[in-house]
Amino acid sequence: MSQFRMALTTGCMARPLVWLLLAAALALSGSLIAGPACAASASSAALMERAAPPGAARLPGYLRQDNAERAKVQPGNNAPMWRGIKEHAGFSSLPYPEAGVLIQPQTHYAGSAFTSAGEAWRQSRNTVLIPVGGWLLVIAVVGLAGFFLIRGKIRMEYKPTGRKLERFTLSERVIHWTAALCFVVLAVSGIVMMFGKFFLLPLIGGALFGWLAYGLKTIHNFVGPLFGIALLLVLATFIRDNIPSKRDLAWVATAGGLFGGREGPSPRFNAGEKVFFWAGWLFLGAIAVGSGLVLDKLVPDVVFTRGVMQLAEIVHASATVVLMAMSLAHIYLGTIGVEGALEGMRTGYVDESWAKQHHALWLDDINAGKIAAQRSGQSVQAPVPMVKPKG
C-alpha cells in the first residue's frame, strides 16, 4: 500500500507539470489543437486516473468501495457516488422542460461512446469538433501564408487608364461591411470560446480568461442575430449577379489565374466568388444563423431541452468553422491577394484596366451599354474619368 501511495503521489505531482509544459508548447507554437481532447478534459481526466490508477482493478475490493472507503484511500475522489448516480434514474425540481430528469438518456454523437447524452456531447466536442475544427483553421492559415509566399500578390497587368467603373454602390458597400464586421466579431469571440483555453488561458490566467470569455459570449449572443439580418441583405443584394452560367467556365478553365497564367474572362462576379456566395454565405451561413438562434432560444415553438441544445451546438460549431476557413480565403483574395480588389470595396470604384484583367465580361457588358458604368446617381454608359492617366 505504501508503494501504491508513493506512485500515486508521484503521478499527481508529475501530471500538472506535464500539462503545464503542453500548454506552454501550444502557446509558443501557435497551435490551437495540439492536444485538445486531452487538455479540454484535464480535470475530468485527472479524476478518472485517480479513480482507476494503473493496476487498481487488481486491488482487492477497489471497485466495490463506497464513497467513504474510497475517500480514505484517495481523498477527494467521489467516483463511487457518481457511478451510483449514473446507474439509477434521478430527478430534480428545476423549472425546466426536463425538470424531472437528472441524467440524460444514453446516446452517441460523432466520435463519442454510447453513454449519457451530456457525456457523449463532451466527448464529441473534445475528440471531433475541437481537433478537426482547429486543424482546419490552422491548415487554412498556413496554406494561405504559403500560397502568398510562393505566388505573391496578383499584380495589375495593364497600366491604369484613370477611367473608373462603379463596382459597388454605397448601399452595397454598407451592407457588405456590416456583414463582414459582424462576422469578424463572431469569429473572434467564437475562437476564444472554443479554443481559448488552449492558447489564452495559460497566458492570462483563469480569472482574466473567465471575464474575457464571458464578455465575448455576451457580445456573440447579441451580434449573432444582427449578422443574420445582414446576411439576408447580402443575399438579396447580390443574388442576381451570382447566378451560375456558362460564362463562368472560362474562368474555371484557367483557375482564375491563381496558379499562374492569364485569368479567364468573367462577369461581375467570377466562379470562385459565386461558390463562396452559395456554399459559404447561403448554405453555411444559413445553418450557422439558424443553429445560433436556437442556442439563443429565439426560435419559436421549440422545446429547448439539453438534447436540442447539444445538437444545435454541434451543428453550429461545425458550420461556423468551415465558414471561417472559407472566409479566410475570401478575405485574403479581397485584400492582400489581388492588387486593387480592396479599393473596389473601399471606395466603390475600380480602374478600367482592373476590370479588363479580372472581370472582362463585366467590362464588355458596360461597353455594350447593358450595365451602367456608374449605377448610383446619374447613370453613365461608359467608364467615368475619375483620374487623368499618367504619362
DOKOL-924092 format. One record per residue (C-alpha): y, z, x; residue number from 1. Coordinates in nm, 2 decimals, padded with zeros to 4 digits. Layout:
<node north="Y" up="Z" east="X" n="NUM"/>
...
This chain:
<node north="00.00" up="00.00" east="00.00" n="1"/>
<node north="00.24" up="00.07" east="00.29" n="2"/>
<node north="00.18" up="-00.28" east="00.42" n="3"/>
<node north="00.25" up="-00.42" east="00.08" n="4"/>
<node north="00.58" up="-00.23" east="00.06" n="5"/>
<node north="00.68" up="-00.34" east="00.41" n="6"/>
<node north="00.60" up="-00.70" east="00.33" n="7"/>
<node north="00.79" up="-00.68" east="00.00" n="8"/>
<node north="01.09" up="-00.52" east="00.17" n="9"/>
<node north="01.10" up="-00.78" east="00.44" n="10"/>
<node north="01.07" up="-01.06" east="00.19" n="11"/>
<node north="01.35" up="-00.92" east="-00.02" n="12"/>
<node north="01.58" up="-00.88" east="00.28" n="13"/>
<node north="01.50" up="-01.23" east="00.41" n="14"/>
<node north="01.54" up="-01.42" east="00.08" n="15"/>
<node north="01.91" up="-01.35" east="00.03" n="16"/>
<node north="01.97" up="-01.47" east="00.39" n="17"/>
<node north="01.77" up="-01.79" east="00.32" n="18"/>
<node north="01.97" up="-01.86" east="00.00" n="19"/>
<node north="02.30" up="-01.79" east="00.19" n="20"/>
<node north="02.20" up="-02.04" east="00.46" n="21"/>
<node north="02.10" up="-02.30" east="00.20" n="22"/>
<node north="02.43" up="-02.26" east="00.01" n="23"/>
<node north="02.63" up="-02.30" east="00.34" n="24"/>
<node north="02.43" up="-02.61" east="00.42" n="25"/>
<node north="02.51" up="-02.76" east="00.08" n="26"/>
<node north="02.88" up="-02.69" east="00.11" n="27"/>
<node north="02.91" up="-02.83" east="00.46" n="28"/>
<node north="02.71" up="-03.15" east="00.38" n="29"/>
<node north="02.90" up="-03.21" east="00.06" n="30"/>
<node north="02.57" up="-03.24" east="-00.13" n="31"/>
<node north="02.56" up="-03.12" east="-00.48" n="32"/>
<node north="02.19" up="-03.12" east="-00.52" n="33"/>
<node north="02.00" up="-03.05" east="-00.20" n="34"/>
<node north="01.82" up="-02.77" east="-00.37" n="35"/>
<node north="01.95" up="-02.75" east="-00.73" n="36"/>
<node north="01.63" up="-02.65" east="-00.90" n="37"/>
<node north="01.58" up="-02.35" east="-00.67" n="38"/>
<node north="01.94" up="-02.25" east="-00.65" n="39"/>
<node north="02.00" up="-02.28" east="-01.02" n="40"/>
<node north="01.74" up="-02.02" east="-01.09" n="41"/>
<node north="01.78" up="-01.79" east="-00.79" n="42"/>
<node north="01.79" up="-01.47" east="-00.98" n="43"/>
<node north="01.51" up="-01.55" east="-01.21" n="44"/>
<node north="01.30" up="-01.69" east="-00.92" n="45"/>
<node north="01.36" up="-01.37" east="-00.73" n="46"/>
<node north="01.24" up="-01.16" east="-01.03" n="47"/>
<node north="00.93" up="-01.38" east="-01.06" n="48"/>
<node north="00.85" up="-01.35" east="-00.70" n="49"/>
<node north="00.89" up="-00.97" east="-00.71" n="50"/>
<node north="00.67" up="-00.96" east="-01.03" n="51"/>
<node north="00.40" up="-01.16" east="-00.85" n="52"/>
<node north="00.43" up="-01.14" east="-00.47" n="53"/>
<node north="00.16" up="-01.31" east="-00.26" n="54"/>
<node north="-00.18" up="-01.15" east="-00.33" n="55"/>
<node north="-00.05" up="-00.94" east="-00.62" n="56"/>
<node north="-00.31" up="-01.09" east="-00.86" n="57"/>
<node north="-00.58" up="-00.93" east="-00.64" n="58"/>
<node north="-00.44" up="-00.58" east="-00.65" n="59"/>
<node north="-00.64" up="-00.36" east="-00.89" n="60"/>
<node north="-00.46" up="-00.33" east="-01.23" n="61"/>
<node north="-00.14" up="-00.50" east="-01.12" n="62"/>
<node north="-00.12" up="-00.75" east="-01.40" n="63"/>
<node north="-00.22" up="-00.48" east="-01.65" n="64"/>
<node north="00.06" up="-00.24" east="-01.56" n="65"/>
<node north="00.31" up="-00.14" east="-01.83" n="66"/>
<node north="00.68" up="-00.13" east="-01.76" n="67"/>
<node north="00.68" up="00.24" east="-01.64" n="68"/>
<node north="00.39" up="00.18" east="-01.40" n="69"/>
<node north="00.55" up="-00.14" east="-01.26" n="70"/>
<node north="00.88" up="00.05" east="-01.20" n="71"/>
<node north="00.70" up="00.29" east="-00.97" n="72"/>
<node north="00.58" up="00.00" east="-00.75" n="73"/>
<node north="00.88" up="-00.23" east="-00.79" n="74"/>
<node north="01.19" up="-00.05" east="-00.92" n="75"/>
<node north="01.39" up="-00.28" east="-01.14" n="76"/>
<node north="01.10" up="-00.51" east="-01.22" n="77"/>
<node north="01.06" up="-00.51" east="-01.60" n="78"/>
<node north="00.84" up="-00.82" east="-01.62" n="79"/>
<node north="00.57" up="-00.64" east="-01.83" n="80"/>
<node north="00.83" up="-00.57" east="-02.10" n="81"/>
<node north="00.94" up="-00.94" east="-02.12" n="82"/>
<node north="00.58" up="-01.06" east="-02.11" n="83"/>
<node north="00.50" up="-00.84" east="-02.41" n="84"/>
<node north="00.81" up="-00.98" east="-02.60" n="85"/>
<node north="00.70" up="-01.34" east="-02.54" n="86"/>
<node north="00.36" up="-01.26" east="-02.69" n="87"/>
<node north="00.50" up="-01.14" east="-03.02" n="88"/>
<node north="00.74" up="-01.26" east="-03.28" n="89"/>
<node north="01.08" up="-01.09" east="-03.25" n="90"/>
<node north="01.37" up="-01.05" east="-03.49" n="91"/>
<node north="01.75" up="-01.00" east="-03.46" n="92"/>
<node north="02.02" up="-00.92" east="-03.71" n="93"/>
<node north="02.28" up="-01.17" east="-03.57" n="94"/>
<node north="02.48" up="-01.36" east="-03.84" n="95"/>
<node north="02.35" up="-01.70" east="-03.73" n="96"/>
<node north="02.12" up="-01.96" east="-03.88" n="97"/>
<node north="01.85" up="-01.82" east="-03.66" n="98"/>
<node north="01.92" up="-01.45" east="-03.72" n="99"/>
<node north="01.56" up="-01.37" east="-03.77" n="100"/>
<node north="01.43" up="-01.55" east="-03.46" n="101"/>
<node north="01.45" up="-01.37" east="-03.12" n="102"/>
<node north="01.23" up="-01.61" east="-02.92" n="103"/>
<node north="01.23" up="-01.98" east="-03.00" n="104"/>
<node north="00.91" up="-02.17" east="-03.07" n="105"/>
<node north="00.73" up="-02.33" east="-02.78" n="106"/>
<node north="00.82" up="-02.69" east="-02.69" n="107"/>
<node north="00.88" up="-02.90" east="-02.39" n="108"/>
<node north="01.16" up="-03.12" east="-02.27" n="109"/>
<node north="01.17" up="-03.38" east="-01.99" n="110"/>
<node north="01.04" up="-03.21" east="-01.67" n="111"/>
<node north="00.96" up="-02.88" east="-01.83" n="112"/>
<node north="00.63" up="-02.70" east="-01.91" n="113"/>
<node north="00.52" up="-02.62" east="-02.26" n="114"/>
<node north="00.70" up="-02.29" east="-02.31" n="115"/>
<node north="00.96" up="-02.13" east="-02.53" n="116"/>
<node north="01.24" up="-02.38" east="-02.61" n="117"/>
<node north="01.51" up="-02.18" east="-02.42" n="118"/>
<node north="01.30" up="-02.17" east="-02.10" n="119"/>
<node north="01.20" up="-02.54" east="-02.15" n="120"/>
<node north="01.57" up="-02.63" east="-02.17" n="121"/>
<node north="01.64" up="-02.43" east="-01.85" n="122"/>
<node north="01.35" up="-02.60" east="-01.66" n="123"/>
<node north="01.46" up="-02.95" east="-01.78" n="124"/>
<node north="01.82" up="-02.88" east="-01.67" n="125"/>
<node north="01.72" up="-02.75" east="-01.33" n="126"/>
<node north="01.44" up="-02.99" east="-01.25" n="127"/>
<node north="01.57" up="-03.32" east="-01.40" n="128"/>
<node north="01.93" up="-03.32" east="-01.51" n="129"/>
<node north="02.09" up="-03.14" east="-01.21" n="130"/>
<node north="01.89" up="-03.31" east="-00.93" n="131"/>
<node north="01.88" up="-03.66" east="-01.08" n="132"/>
<node north="02.24" up="-03.65" east="-01.20" n="133"/>
<node north="02.36" up="-03.51" east="-00.87" n="134"/>
<node north="02.18" up="-03.77" east="-00.67" n="135"/>
<node north="02.31" up="-04.04" east="-00.89" n="136"/>
<node north="02.67" up="-03.94" east="-00.83" n="137"/>
<node north="02.61" up="-03.89" east="-00.46" n="138"/>
<node north="02.45" up="-04.24" east="-00.43" n="139"/>
<node north="02.74" up="-04.39" east="-00.62" n="140"/>
<node north="03.00" up="-04.24" east="-00.40" n="141"/>
<node north="02.81" up="-04.31" east="-00.07" n="142"/>
<node north="02.73" up="-04.66" east="-00.19" n="143"/>
<node north="03.09" up="-04.75" east="-00.28" n="144"/>
<node north="03.21" up="-04.60" east="00.05" n="145"/>
<node north="02.96" up="-04.81" east="00.24" n="146"/>
<node north="03.05" up="-05.12" east="00.04" n="147"/>
<node north="03.41" up="-05.07" east="00.13" n="148"/>
<node north="03.34" up="-05.02" east="00.50" n="149"/>
<node north="03.13" up="-05.34" east="00.51" n="150"/>
<node north="03.31" up="-05.57" east="00.26" n="151"/>
<node north="03.66" up="-05.42" east="00.28" n="152"/>
<node north="03.93" up="-05.48" east="00.02" n="153"/>
<node north="03.91" up="-05.82" east="-00.15" n="154"/>
<node north="04.23" up="-05.97" east="-00.04" n="155"/>
<node north="04.45" up="-06.24" east="-00.20" n="156"/>
<node north="04.35" up="-06.59" east="-00.11" n="157"/>
<node north="04.68" up="-06.76" east="-00.21" n="158"/>
<node north="05.04" up="-06.68" east="-00.13" n="159"/>
<node north="05.22" up="-06.51" east="-00.42" n="160"/>
<node north="05.42" up="-06.75" east="-00.63" n="161"/>
<node north="05.67" up="-06.50" east="-00.76" n="162"/>
<node north="05.58" up="-06.61" east="-01.12" n="163"/>
<node north="05.44" up="-06.32" east="-01.32" n="164"/>
<node north="05.20" up="-06.31" east="-01.61" n="165"/>
<node north="05.18" up="-06.02" east="-01.85" n="166"/>
<node north="04.83" up="-05.90" east="-01.83" n="167"/>
<node north="04.87" up="-05.57" east="-02.02" n="168"/>
<node north="05.13" up="-05.48" east="-02.28" n="169"/>
<node north="05.29" up="-05.13" east="-02.28" n="170"/>
<node north="05.08" up="-05.01" east="-02.56" n="171"/>
<node north="04.76" up="-05.14" east="-02.39" n="172"/>
<node north="04.85" up="-04.95" east="-02.07" n="173"/>
<node north="04.94" up="-04.63" east="-02.26" n="174"/>
<node north="04.60" up="-04.64" east="-02.44" n="175"/>
<node north="04.41" up="-04.71" east="-02.11" n="176"/>
<node north="04.59" up="-04.44" east="-01.91" n="177"/>
<node north="04.54" up="-04.19" east="-02.19" n="178"/>
<node north="04.17" up="-04.25" east="-02.20" n="179"/>
<node north="04.15" up="-04.26" east="-01.82" n="180"/>
<node north="04.34" up="-03.92" east="-01.78" n="181"/>
<node north="04.12" up="-03.76" east="-02.04" n="182"/>
<node north="03.81" up="-03.89" east="-01.87" n="183"/>
<node north="03.91" up="-03.76" east="-01.53" n="184"/>
<node north="03.98" up="-03.41" east="-01.67" n="185"/>
<node north="03.64" up="-03.42" east="-01.85" n="186"/>
<node north="03.46" up="-03.55" east="-01.54" n="187"/>
<node north="03.61" up="-03.29" east="-01.30" n="188"/>
<node north="03.55" up="-03.00" east="-01.54" n="189"/>
<node north="03.20" up="-03.12" east="-01.62" n="190"/>
<node north="03.11" up="-03.15" east="-01.25" n="191"/>
<node north="03.23" up="-02.79" east="-01.18" n="192"/>
<node north="03.04" up="-02.66" east="-01.48" n="193"/>
<node north="02.72" up="-02.84" east="-01.39" n="194"/>
<node north="02.72" up="-02.84" east="-01.01" n="195"/>
<node north="02.99" up="-02.60" east="-00.91" n="196"/>
<node north="02.76" up="-02.31" east="-00.85" n="197"/>
<node north="02.60" up="-02.50" east="-00.56" n="198"/>
<node north="02.92" up="-02.60" east="-00.37" n="199"/>
<node north="03.21" up="-02.39" east="-00.51" n="200"/>
<node north="03.05" up="-02.05" east="-00.58" n="201"/>
<node north="02.95" up="-01.99" east="-00.22" n="202"/>
<node north="03.31" up="-02.08" east="-00.11" n="203"/>
<node north="03.53" up="-01.90" east="-00.36" n="204"/>
<node north="03.31" up="-01.61" east="-00.48" n="205"/>
<node north="03.18" up="-01.52" east="-00.82" n="206"/>
<node north="03.50" up="-01.37" east="-00.97" n="207"/>
<node north="03.72" up="-01.67" east="-00.90" n="208"/>
<node north="03.45" up="-01.92" east="-00.98" n="209"/>
<node north="03.39" up="-01.74" east="-01.31" n="210"/>
<node north="03.75" up="-01.77" east="-01.41" n="211"/>
<node north="03.77" up="-02.13" east="-01.30" n="212"/>
<node north="03.46" up="-02.23" east="-01.48" n="213"/>
<node north="03.57" up="-02.05" east="-01.80" n="214"/>
<node north="03.92" up="-02.22" east="-01.79" n="215"/>
<node north="03.77" up="-02.56" east="-01.72" n="216"/>
<node north="03.52" up="-02.51" east="-02.00" n="217"/>
<node north="03.80" up="-02.43" east="-02.24" n="218"/>
<node north="04.00" up="-02.74" east="-02.13" n="219"/>
<node north="03.69" up="-02.95" east="-02.15" n="220"/>
<node north="03.63" up="-02.85" east="-02.52" n="221"/>
<node north="03.98" up="-02.94" east="-02.62" n="222"/>
<node north="04.02" up="-03.26" east="-02.42" n="223"/>
<node north="03.68" up="-03.40" east="-02.54" n="224"/>
<node north="03.79" up="-03.48" east="-02.90" n="225"/>
<node north="04.11" up="-03.63" east="-02.76" n="226"/>
<node north="03.90" up="-03.86" east="-02.54" n="227"/>
<node north="03.71" up="-03.96" east="-02.85" n="228"/>
<node north="04.03" up="-04.07" east="-03.02" n="229"/>
<node north="04.15" up="-04.26" east="-02.71" n="230"/>
<node north="03.81" up="-04.42" east="-02.68" n="231"/>
<node north="03.83" up="-04.56" east="-03.03" n="232"/>
<node north="04.18" up="-04.70" east="-02.95" n="233"/>
<node north="04.04" up="-04.86" east="-02.63" n="234"/>
<node north="03.76" up="-05.02" east="-02.82" n="235"/>
<node north="03.99" up="-05.15" east="-03.10" n="236"/>
<node north="04.25" up="-05.28" east="-02.85" n="237"/>
<node north="04.03" up="-05.47" east="-02.60" n="238"/>
<node north="03.72" up="-05.56" east="-02.80" n="239"/>
<node north="03.84" up="-05.92" east="-02.88" n="240"/>
<node north="03.87" up="-06.02" east="-02.52" n="241"/>
<node north="03.54" up="-05.86" east="-02.42" n="242"/>
<node north="03.31" up="-06.07" east="-02.64" n="243"/>
<node north="03.05" up="-06.23" east="-02.41" n="244"/>
<node north="03.05" up="-06.61" east="-02.39" n="245"/>
<node north="02.91" up="-06.90" east="-02.18" n="246"/>
<node north="03.24" up="-06.89" east="-01.99" n="247"/>
<node north="03.11" up="-06.57" east="-01.81" n="248"/>
<node north="02.82" up="-06.75" east="-01.65" n="249"/>
<node north="03.03" up="-06.90" east="-01.37" n="250"/>
<node north="03.15" up="-06.55" east="-01.26" n="251"/>
<node north="02.79" up="-06.42" east="-01.28" n="252"/>
<node north="02.66" up="-06.71" east="-01.07" n="253"/>
<node north="02.89" up="-06.60" east="-00.78" n="254"/>
<node north="02.85" up="-06.23" east="-00.84" n="255"/>
<node north="03.23" up="-06.22" east="-00.88" n="256"/>
<node north="03.27" up="-06.29" east="-00.51" n="257"/>
<node north="03.19" up="-05.92" east="-00.43" n="258"/>
<node north="02.95" up="-06.02" east="-00.16" n="259"/>
<node north="03.15" up="-06.30" east="-00.01" n="260"/>
<node north="03.24" up="-06.65" east="-00.12" n="261"/>
<node north="03.49" up="-06.76" east="-00.38" n="262"/>
<node north="03.49" up="-06.58" east="-00.71" n="263"/>
<node north="03.38" up="-06.78" east="-01.01" n="264"/>
<node north="03.64" up="-06.85" east="-01.28" n="265"/>
<node north="03.65" up="-06.60" east="-01.57" n="266"/>
<node north="03.86" up="-06.54" east="-01.88" n="267"/>
<node north="04.09" up="-06.24" east="-01.92" n="268"/>
<node north="03.81" up="-06.00" east="-01.85" n="269"/>
<node north="03.51" up="-06.10" east="-01.63" n="270"/>
<node north="03.15" up="-06.04" east="-01.70" n="271"/>
<node north="03.15" up="-05.72" east="-01.49" n="272"/>
<node north="03.43" up="-05.57" east="-01.69" n="273"/>
<node north="03.26" up="-05.67" east="-02.01" n="274"/>
<node north="02.94" up="-05.49" east="-01.91" n="275"/>
<node north="03.14" up="-05.18" east="-01.84" n="276"/>
<node north="03.32" up="-05.21" east="-02.17" n="277"/>
<node north="03.00" up="-05.24" east="-02.38" n="278"/>
<node north="02.75" up="-05.03" east="-02.18" n="279"/>
<node north="03.00" up="-04.78" east="-02.05" n="280"/>
<node north="03.28" up="-04.73" east="-02.29" n="281"/>
<node north="03.10" up="-04.82" east="-02.62" n="282"/>
<node north="02.74" up="-04.72" east="-02.57" n="283"/>
<node north="02.75" up="-04.42" east="-02.32" n="284"/>
<node north="03.10" up="-04.32" east="-02.44" n="285"/>
<node north="02.99" up="-04.30" east="-02.80" n="286"/>
<node north="02.68" up="-04.09" east="-02.70" n="287"/>
<node north="02.89" up="-03.86" east="-02.48" n="288"/>
<node north="03.16" up="-03.81" east="-02.75" n="289"/>
<node north="02.90" up="-03.77" east="-03.03" n="290"/>
<node north="02.69" up="-03.51" east="-02.85" n="291"/>
<node north="03.01" up="-03.34" east="-02.73" n="292"/>
<node north="03.13" up="-03.30" east="-03.08" n="293"/>
<node north="02.80" up="-03.14" east="-03.17" n="294"/>
<node north="02.84" up="-02.89" east="-02.88" n="295"/>
<node north="03.20" up="-02.82" east="-03.00" n="296"/>
<node north="03.05" up="-02.76" east="-03.35" n="297"/>
<node north="03.28" up="-03.02" east="-03.50" n="298"/>
<node north="03.02" up="-03.23" east="-03.68" n="299"/>
<node north="03.00" up="-03.16" east="-04.05" n="300"/>
<node north="02.67" up="-03.09" east="-04.23" n="301"/>
<node north="02.49" up="-03.00" east="-03.90" n="302"/>
<node north="02.30" up="-02.67" east="-03.87" n="303"/>
<node north="02.39" up="-02.56" east="-03.51" n="304"/>
<node north="02.06" up="-02.40" east="-03.41" n="305"/>
<node north="01.97" up="-02.33" east="-03.05" n="306"/>
<node north="01.73" up="-02.62" east="-03.05" n="307"/>
<node north="02.00" up="-02.86" east="-03.17" n="308"/>
<node north="02.25" up="-02.74" east="-02.91" n="309"/>
<node north="01.99" up="-02.77" east="-02.63" n="310"/>
<node north="01.91" up="-03.13" east="-02.73" n="311"/>
<node north="02.28" up="-03.21" east="-02.76" n="312"/>
<node north="02.34" up="-03.07" east="-02.41" n="313"/>
<node north="02.06" up="-03.27" east="-02.26" n="314"/>
<node north="02.18" up="-03.59" east="-02.42" n="315"/>
<node north="02.55" up="-03.51" east="-02.33" n="316"/>
<node north="02.48" up="-03.44" east="-01.97" n="317"/>
<node north="02.26" up="-03.75" east="-01.93" n="318"/>
<node north="02.51" up="-03.99" east="-02.08" n="319"/>
<node north="02.81" up="-03.85" east="-01.91" n="320"/>
<node north="02.65" up="-03.85" east="-01.56" n="321"/>
<node north="02.56" up="-04.22" east="-01.59" n="322"/>
<node north="02.90" up="-04.30" east="-01.74" n="323"/>
<node north="03.07" up="-04.12" east="-01.44" n="324"/>
<node north="02.86" up="-04.32" east="-01.20" n="325"/>
<node north="02.96" up="-04.65" east="-01.37" n="326"/>
<node north="03.32" up="-04.54" east="-01.39" n="327"/>
<node north="03.33" up="-04.48" east="-01.01" n="328"/>
<node north="03.26" up="-04.85" east="-00.96" n="329"/>
<node north="03.52" up="-04.94" east="-01.22" n="330"/>
<node north="03.79" up="-04.72" east="-01.06" n="331"/>
<node north="03.70" up="-04.85" east="-00.71" n="332"/>
<node north="03.75" up="-05.21" east="-00.81" n="333"/>
<node north="04.06" up="-05.14" east="-01.01" n="334"/>
<node north="04.23" up="-04.95" east="-00.72" n="335"/>
<node north="04.14" up="-05.00" east="-00.35" n="336"/>
<node north="03.86" up="-05.26" east="-00.40" n="337"/>
<node north="04.07" up="-05.55" east="-00.52" n="338"/>
<node north="04.42" up="-05.62" east="-00.40" n="339"/>
<node north="04.67" up="-05.64" east="-00.69" n="340"/>
<node north="04.44" up="-05.50" east="-00.95" n="341"/>
<node north="04.61" up="-05.17" east="-00.98" n="342"/>
<node north="04.95" up="-05.34" east="-01.00" n="343"/>
<node north="04.84" up="-05.51" east="-01.32" n="344"/>
<node north="04.76" up="-05.18" east="-01.49" n="345"/>
<node north="05.05" up="-05.00" east="-01.35" n="346"/>
<node north="05.33" up="-05.25" east="-01.43" n="347"/>
<node north="05.15" up="-05.48" east="-01.68" n="348"/>
<node north="05.22" up="-05.79" east="-01.47" n="349"/>
<node north="05.02" up="-05.99" east="-01.21" n="350"/>
<node north="05.12" up="-06.28" east="-00.99" n="351"/>
<node north="05.01" up="-06.62" east="-01.10" n="352"/>
<node north="04.82" up="-06.65" east="-00.77" n="353"/>
<node north="04.62" up="-06.34" east="-00.85" n="354"/>
<node north="04.53" up="-06.48" east="-01.19" n="355"/>
<node north="04.42" up="-06.81" east="-01.03" n="356"/>
<node north="04.19" up="-06.62" east="-00.79" n="357"/>
<node north="04.04" up="-06.37" east="-01.03" n="358"/>
<node north="04.08" up="-06.50" east="-01.38" n="359"/>
<node north="04.12" up="-06.87" east="-01.36" n="360"/>
<node north="04.01" up="-06.94" east="-01.71" n="361"/>
<node north="04.27" up="-06.70" east="-01.85" n="362"/>
<node north="04.54" up="-06.88" east="-01.64" n="363"/>
<node north="04.41" up="-07.21" east="-01.78" n="364"/>
<node north="04.45" up="-07.08" east="-02.14" n="365"/>
<node north="04.80" up="-06.97" east="-02.06" n="366"/>
<node north="04.90" up="-07.31" east="-01.91" n="367"/>
<node north="04.74" up="-07.48" east="-02.21" n="368"/>
<node north="04.95" up="-07.27" east="-02.45" n="369"/>
<node north="04.66" up="-07.09" east="-02.60" n="370"/>
<node north="04.79" up="-06.75" east="-02.48" n="371"/>
<node north="05.14" up="-06.64" east="-02.42" n="372"/>
<node north="05.24" up="-06.56" east="-02.06" n="373"/>
<node north="05.44" up="-06.27" east="-02.20" n="374"/>
<node north="05.29" up="-06.11" east="-02.51" n="375"/>
<node north="05.54" up="-05.82" east="-02.56" n="376"/>
<node north="05.89" up="-05.90" east="-02.68" n="377"/>
<node north="05.97" up="-06.27" east="-02.67" n="378"/>
<node north="05.66" up="-06.49" east="-02.63" n="379"/>
<node north="05.67" up="-06.73" east="-02.34" n="380"/>
<node north="05.41" up="-07.00" east="-02.30" n="381"/>
<node north="05.44" up="-07.03" east="-01.92" n="382"/>
<node north="05.44" up="-06.79" east="-01.62" n="383"/>
<node north="05.75" up="-06.57" east="-01.61" n="384"/>
<node north="05.96" up="-06.60" east="-01.29" n="385"/>
<node north="06.00" up="-06.23" east="-01.20" n="386"/>
<node north="06.05" up="-06.25" east="-00.82" n="387"/>
<node north="06.16" up="-06.55" east="-00.61" n="388"/>
<node north="05.88" up="-06.68" east="-00.39" n="389"/>
<node north="05.91" up="-06.60" east="-00.02" n="390"/>
<node north="05.99" up="-06.88" east="00.22" n="391"/>
